[in-house]
Amino acid sequence: MVVANLIEFLRMFLSYILTFAVIAVVSGIGGFIGVKVWKPKAKAEKAKNE
């Protein structure tokens, strides 16, 4: 019974870790794309105002 509980704990733990990893990767990609899109727009507006 102890082994079954350990296996169930590891399964749940790895599931949560995988979910967290997916959220972190998607957030990182979104942030990277956001910075890449935002920076050129800021430079273009700065050049237009000068």
Buried (B, 14 or more C-beta within 10 A) or exposed (E): EEEEEEEEEEEEEEEEEEEEEEEEEEEEEEEEEEEEEEEEEEEEEEEEEE
